[in-house]
C-alpha cells in the first residue's frame, strides 16, 4: 500500500513537502507519480519519476516543484515551493509495484494541500 502525508495549510509563497511511503511485500518499485485533484475534477498528473530517476513535470509544476524518491526507504517525495492558491487540491501518490502477485498500479490516499492568498 501507499501512505501519503505532508499536506496542510500554508500561505501563498510558502512550501510543503509531501511524502509517500510504500509498504508490504515489495520486490521492486517502478515508476512513481504525484497527481492532484481539484474538488469535483479529474486527477491530473503533477510529476513523475521513473525507476531510472528520470523526472517530468506538468507545466504548472515546473520550476516550483521537485519530485524525488528514496529507494532504500520505498519513499516518494514532492517538494513544493512558491505555492499558489491554484495549487489547492488533494494530492495523490501512485506507483507501479512488483510483489509476489506481479506488477500492480497502486494509489495512496489523498493528502490535502490548502494555499491561502
Buried (B, 14 or more C-beta within 10 A) or exposed (E): EBBBBBBEEBEEEBEBEBBBBBEEEBEEBEBBBBBBBEEEEEBEBBBBBBBEEEEBBBEBBEEBBBBBBEEEEBBBBBBBEEBBEEBBBBBBBBBBBBEEEEEEEBBBEBBEBBBEE
